[in-house]
Amino acid sequence: MKEDVRSEGIEVSSEAIATLAAQAANEVEGATVYVARPSSSITSRVKREFMHKGIKVSREEDTCRLGVYLKVDYGTNIPALAEEVRAKVKEYVEGLTELKVEDIEIVIEDIEPPA
């Protein structure tokens, strides 16, 4: 299911939004986007959700909500990391797509054990 954002003749797919968000999140030290097996359910279709590269995209008109699924390094300050990821993802997506990001949910899926 591909949802597109259309603005002045430009279309941005949910897949592209997810890719941008994943790139931004991966730039934060101590965080790696956690890519789980893809799942497509009737619920996600009804809610207009799209999951790609560890990012869930829920869209309405010219706004979106994102879920960012992460694996973090052991010993990382999770609240500080989450805020940094939120800021970076919001800046990337809004700056490159002109789409308004209403909310970013951070989900810690795994913690990398100490070396």
Number of C-alpha atoms within 10 A of each C-alpha: 13 11 17 17 20 14 12 5 6 10 13 17 15 24 20 16 25 24 17 19 28 25 16 20 28 17 15 15 13 19 23 22 23 20 17 13 9 11 9 11 9 8 9 16 12 8 11 15 23 23 23 19 20 22 29 23 23 20 21 12 10 14 15 21 17 25 21 29 24 25 17 22 18 14 11 14 11 16 10 10 18 21 13 17 25 21 14 18 27 23 14 18 21 15 11 12 18 14 20 15 17 11 14 20 14 19 16 16 14 14 16 14 9 7 5
